């Protein structure tokens, strides 16, 4: 496992996955139960009163941020040094590669020498749920009450019950917060539209017309038929927007006829798959979408000047525009509304202000109270100032009561800003909720526009916050990345007929799907 940094704990942490539950059970024995005593923290420092700051060993994903992944040693980065100084801690961070995050995280949990603080995608994921079941993670309710007062009051009672951080009333995870429950948006090459004399598309039919024009009329002007009208990454990452037009984003759930049912088996999914097959057959959808990683997808858009339409985070609108223009000077990238389907539905899956990310603390952590104080720092004014504005004298200056922010002007500077404002924000309110910053930041129009678009669209997910259900844990192939993804790929690429959809649904139900729907419905009825 390749990780950046100067720490050593990962060398013993990454043992064979076959000893996972044994290691977790041993870790849980005789360790802190989360009922630490001591005065409540007032925020601003994680110091426990000792002369030296507490060392906190952290496992954190790179998030795919180029600035982070380009560092030779994350622990020597200027922002890490400033964060440690401001929060009063000594962070020992190991980076988990973004492309292999799930696999590497599973190996970390399999090890016998866990770090003190671990970034996950939620306690209801297959990598973390076994640790919860084995009693290897620290219950955080009492610790939050005593050492994280700013954090506690920042989240509502309902948010603390969200399935990614809580189970059966016990909080095991500290969430990362989103600025809005739906943060993805569509992007299009406006210069291509203008060159071909096309308006911004809105309906499904209009999008198909636009994509066909991108395919046939050489909008990149190189004389080759190399345009890829619409692209995505494997597992339909950044590529489910047309499912949204049919109201069946594949990782969502819908309450249908009194039963909480996964979108992957709803009747509308058959129509959605037929639509994607049409896109694929007409070479409007990237032929490599089912296998390509993020770096290849990214290169096609920003560097190779061959992609006309894609989806990604609304917060990165400015970056998409500037980086594409850096490589293709004539490029004009703008956010646009998602295609509207026959029933008026559009957009990606509406999730929650609780992001699909949660920090967990193993019971073996030596100073859990200091860890909670550290995380609470991000909810303080000092913490918000650091993640939003950065380092005084470097990213901003102070004049009287005013902050004069040095807004980035190059693509590399924007990447650095994004890493500070997003990657370094372990938790706390998203910087996009800072009205003063957003109002005064130059060249911010595209981000504001993208957020406004995403706020007006999106498909409701009735399964938002659902915990890891027993049947899905024992039969993970019932999740959308299992049987459905295999079937969908075959249908879209012509290896299986769409007419077999009903057979697929029956097979899915017979393999435990019926039981899964029963469990999901029981959870929904009990929690709504």
NUBA-981920 format. One line per 4 residues: number of its first residue (from 1); for each residue x, y, z of C-alpha. Coordinates in steps of 0.02 Angstrom, whole numbers, plus 50000, padded with zeros to 5 digits. Layout:
<pts>
NUM> X Y Z  ...
</pts>
This chain:
<pts>
1> 50000 50000 50000  50074 50163 49947  50043 50308 50065  50121 50478 50077
5> 50195 50548 50238  50327 50512 50365  50223 50410 50488  50253 50229 50528
9> 50092 50164 50604  50022 50101 50439  50159 49971 50421  50080 49868 50558
13> 49901 49924 50525  49887 49844 50354  49883 49661 50393  49785 49525 50307
17> 49598 49559 50289  49561 49382 50345  49595 49430 50527  49476 49578 50521
21> 49347 49525 50649  49476 49448 50763  49577 49608 50762  49421 49712 50791
25> 49363 49606 50936  49533 49613 51019  49538 49800 50993  49371 49816 51081
29> 49424 49720 51236  49467 49819 51391  49470 49987 51304  49390 50156 51331
33> 49200 50147 51322  49172 50328 51280  49120 50378 51457  49271 50490 51487
37> 49261 50613 51629  49319 50792 51628  49261 50970 51599  49174 51021 51438
41> 49280 51103 51307  49253 51284 51264  49322 51261 51088  49478 51323 51001
45> 49610 51200 51063  49626 51013 51090  49759 51033 51223  49735 50924 51375
49> 49840 51035 51486  50007 50951 51452  50158 51049 51393  50163 50958 51227
53> 50014 50949 51108  49926 50782 51097  49978 50673 50950  49830 50612 50848
57> 49860 50479 50718  49742 50506 50572  49695 50403 50419  49620 50517 50287
61> 49583 50496 50103  49664 50610 49974  49491 50646 49903  49569 50655 49730
65> 49630 50833 49764  49782 50865 49652  49858 50983 49780  49853 50850 49915
69> 49909 50708 49802  50054 50814 49738  50131 50841 49910  50286 50741 49955
73> 50236 50742 50139  50064 50798 50196  50128 50821 50373  50246 50958 50316
77> 50119 51056 50215  50100 51238 50270  49914 51216 50300  49942 51063 50409
81> 50068 51161 50512  49946 51306 50531  49802 51190 50576  49905 51105 50710
85> 49956 51272 50782  49779 51341 50784  49697 51183 50853  49834 51141 50977
89> 49870 50965 50914  50008 50865 50832  49929 50775 50684  50013 50620 50613
93> 49919 50596 50449  49926 50449 50331  49843 50472 50162  49729 50341 50086
97> 49736 50347 49895  49572 50406 49823  49561 50275 49686  49579 50131 49811
101> 49494 50209 49961  49369 50070 49999  49496 49930 49983  49631 50019 50083
105> 49507 50067 50219  49457 49886 50238  49640 49839 50260  49661 49973 50393
109> 49515 49903 50492  49588 49728 50471  49749 49782 50556  49789 49769 50740
113> 49862 49943 50759  49724 50065 50714  49752 50252 50703  49660 50366 50825
117> 49546 50447 50697  49485 50368 50536  49393 50446 50390  49256 50334 50320
121> 49108 50346 50204  48990 50312 50348  48965 50183 50485  48832 50098 50378
125> 48958 50045 50244  49029 49870 50222  49202 49928 50277  49145 50001 50443
129> 48988 49908 50497  49087 49754 50555  49186 49867 50671  49024 49935 50744
133> 48956 49759 50767  49118 49701 50849  49114 49844 50973  49278 49913 50909
137> 49222 50093 50889  49200 50218 51027  49022 50276 51066  49029 50464 51055
141> 48869 50528 51137  48948 50572 51305  49109 50634 51229  49015 50752 51115
145> 48916 50819 51263  49074 50853 51362  49204 50902 51235  49116 50963 51078
149> 48985 51093 51127  48999 51193 50965  48978 51037 50861  48830 50975 50963
153> 48728 51133 50942  48771 51150 50756  48678 50989 50710  48494 50956 50735
157> 48428 50808 50832  48373 50728 50668  48544 50751 50590  48626 50662 50737
161> 48513 50513 50701  48572 50497 50520  48622 50321 50472  48798 50365 50417
165> 48845 50419 50595  48720 50339 50715  48646 50169 50751  48511 50127 50879
169> 48532 50295 50963  48720 50277 50982  48830 50401 50889  48987 50320 50816
173> 49034 50448 50684  49067 50634 50668  48994 50696 50504  49058 50809 50369
177> 48928 50939 50320  48872 50988 50146  48818 51163 50097  48661 51089 50017
181> 48581 50915 50009  48606 50906 49821  48777 50965 49765  48801 50890 49592
185> 48764 50984 49433  48783 50962 49244  48917 51051 49142  48919 51085 48956
189> 49040 51160 48830  48949 51323 48793  49074 51365 48657  49022 51205 48566
193> 48840 51256 48578  48879 51429 48511  48986 51362 48369  48845 51247 48313
197> 48709 51377 48341  48621 51274 48474  48524 51334 48626  48555 51261 48799
201> 48454 51098 48800  48321 51065 48931  48216 50912 48891  48274 50735 48853
205> 48238 50758 48668  48334 50922 48663  48483 50841 48749  48484 50699 48623
209> 48480 50825 48481  48626 50919 48560  48730 50763 48589  48703 50707 48410
213> 48763 50877 48350  48918 50861 48459  48950 50690 48380  48925 50740 48199
217> 48984 50920 48176  49163 50925 48239  49138 51058 48373  49318 51042 48434
221> 49374 51088 48257  49514 50962 48236  49441 50880 48082  49422 50713 48171
225> 49266 50621 48226  49335 50603 48403  49204 50696 48505  49128 50605 48655
229> 48961 50692 48680  48931 50625 48857  49051 50538 48976  49050 50454 49146
233> 49160 50351 49260  49138 50169 49310  48989 50126 49420  48898 50273 49339
237> 48995 50397 49445  48960 50571 49377  48849 50486 49249  48677 50452 49322
241> 48595 50614 49266  48484 50532 49135  48424 50407 49265  48366 50559 49362
245> 48256 50610 49215  48161 50448 49245  48164 50469 49435  48268 50311 49463
249> 48447 50358 49509  48515 50182 49539  48579 50206 49717  48415 50280 49780
253> 48257 50209 49858  48074 50252 49828  47921 50221 49936  47809 50130 49811
257> 47643 50049 49858  47688 50059 50042  47856 49972 50019  48027 50054 50021
261> 48096 49988 49857  48268 50012 49777  48259 50112 49617  48357 49978 49527
265> 48203 49865 49514  48066 49995 49483  47975 49986 49314  48044 50157 49265
269> 48220 50083 49271  48180 49981 49116  48143 50141 49020  48300 50224 49089
273> 48412 50079 49036  48334 50080 48863  48376 50265 48851  48558 50235 48900
277> 48569 50093 48775  48510 50213 48639  48645 50337 48691  48776 50199 48688
281> 48719 50127 48520  48724 50300 48439  48897 50335 48512  48828 50477 48617
285> 48888 50395 48779  49071 50358 48815  49112 50178 48765  49239 50170 48909
289> 49119 50233 49042  49102 50064 49126  49288 50041 49155  49374 50209 49161
293> 49444 50284 49320  49430 50466 49369  49598 50517 49298  49556 50455 49124
297> 49383 50533 49131  49457 50696 49191  49590 50700 49056  49461 50682 48918
301> 49366 50832 48982  49502 50953 49035  49646 50904 48923  49594 50812 48766
305> 49454 50930 48714  49337 50790 48663  49194 50793 48791  49040 50903 48778
309> 48932 50857 48929  48965 50787 49103  48920 50801 49288  49018 50846 49443
313> 49017 50948 49603  48936 51119 49592  49073 51188 49704  49202 51150 49569
317> 49118 51252 49432  49253 51385 49432  49389 51252 49428  49312 51159 49281
321> 49301 51320 49183  49477 51381 49222  49569 51215 49202  49482 51171 49039
325> 49522 51344 48971  49703 51324 49025  49721 51176 48907  49593 51233 48777
329> 49596 51424 48770  49433 51437 48674  49337 51325 48796  49188 51398 48889
333> 49120 51281 49023  48956 51326 49108  48838 51238 49229  48667 51194 49157
337> 48505 51120 49219  48491 50932 49208  48383 50852 49072  48199 50851 49119
341> 48108 50687 49096  47930 50646 49044  47863 50667 49222  47958 50828 49255
345> 48095 50746 49359  48278 50793 49342  48446 50794 49426  48549 50685 49538
349> 48495 50602 49699  48450 50720 49841  48547 50661 49991  48570 50763 50149
353> 48671 50903 50225  48757 50758 50313  48887 50706 50185  48932 50526 50143
357> 49082 50540 50256  49106 50509 50442  49252 50513 50563  49262 50366 50682
361> 49370 50340 50836  49426 50162 50881  49414 50113 51064  49603 50096 51062
365> 49624 50285 51040  49729 50354 51183  49655 50529 51196  49475 50528 51133
369> 49435 50688 51227  49574 50780 51134  49509 50711 50969  49334 50777 51003
373> 49406 50947 51051  49504 50947 50889  49350 50909 50784  49250 51038 50882
377> 49381 51168 50831  49309 51167 50654  49143 51231 50724  49225 51379 50810
381> 49250 51550 50731  49438 51520 50727  49413 51354 50640  49293 51427 50512
385> 49415 51569 50479  49556 51446 50444  49463 51336 50321  49378 51482 50233
389> 49518 51610 50223  49679 51514 50258  49839 51585 50330  49854 51768 50374
393> 49990 51852 50272  49982 51713 50143  49800 51697 50090  49732 51855 50169
397> 49774 52013 50264  49676 52106 50398  49636 52290 50382  49541 52354 50533
401> 49388 52243 50549  49398 52185 50368  49480 52032 50292  49560 52063 50124
405> 49562 51894 50038  49687 51853 49902  49573 51762 49782  49663 51633 49672
409> 49684 51678 49490  49766 51523 49413  49708 51343 49402  49845 51287 49522
413> 49795 51420 49648  49613 51368 49635  49664 51187 49667  49759 51242 49822
417> 49611 51343 49883  49493 51196 49858  49607 51081 49956  49614 51203 50101
421> 49428 51240 50102  49369 51061 50073  49503 50932 50113  49568 51023 50268
425> 49393 51049 50333  49382 50887 50431  49206 50936 50487  49108 51094 50524
429> 48996 51208 50422  49040 51211 50238  49130 51369 50183  48997 51397 50051
433> 48875 51443 50189  48983 51595 50232  48879 51731 50149  49010 51868 50171
437> 49146 51763 50091  49037 51709 49946  48976 51887 49915  49149 51965 49912
441> 49250 51829 49825  49295 51880 49645  49260 51763 49499  49135 51665 49603
445> 48986 51685 49486  48997 51510 49413  48995 51426 49584  48846 51529 49640
449> 48758 51490 49475  48795 51304 49491  48730 51299 49670  48571 51390 49619
453> 48542 51263 49481  48573 51111 49592  48456 51181 49726  48311 51181 49602
457> 48329 51001 49545  48359 50828 49612  48269 50664 49642  48207 50626 49818
461> 48288 50476 49902  48166 50398 50025  48307 50289 50090  48418 50434 50144
465> 48502 50395 50310  48458 50211 50307  48574 50104 50414  48667 49950 50353
469> 48525 49824 50342  48563 49642 50390  48518 49569 50220  48622 49696 50126
473> 48770 49656 50239  48757 49470 50205  48709 49491 50022  48804 49645 49960
477> 48768 49597 49780  48591 49663 49808  48662 49838 49814  48664 49937 49652
481> 48849 49898 49622  48811 49712 49617  48681 49620 49516  48603 49778 49446
485> 48766 49854 49384  48812 49691 49298  48641 49682 49214  48640 49866 49167
489> 48812 49857 49086  48760 49705 48984  48598 49787 48926  48678 49952 48878
493> 48821 49870 48783  48703 49749 48693  48758 49590 48780  48585 49560 48854
497> 48411 49610 48801  48315 49744 48895  48168 49623 48882  48252 49522 49020
501> 48223 49661 49146  48075 49575 49229  48178 49415 49242  48318 49517 49324
505> 48195 49589 49451  48127 49416 49493  48304 49348 49514  48352 49497 49624
509> 48203 49467 49737  48234 49279 49748  48414 49308 49806  48359 49400 49961
513> 48286 49557 49885  48112 49526 49955  48186 49514 50130  48288 49671 50101
517> 48132 49768 50051  48045 49706 50210  48191 49768 50317  48199 49935 50226
521> 48012 49961 50243  48017 49921 50429  48157 50048 50452  48063 50179 50353
525> 47900 50155 50449  47991 50164 50615  48090 50321 50572  47963 50426 50477
</pts>
